[in-house]
Amino acid sequence: MRYASLGGGSRVALLPSVPR
């Protein structure tokens, strides 16, 4: 999943460019 690519998912919330 893209979440894993970002680094876990916690950072997903910090990245506005990335929708959940």
ABEGO torsion letter per residue (X at the ends): XAAAAAGGGAAAAABAABBX
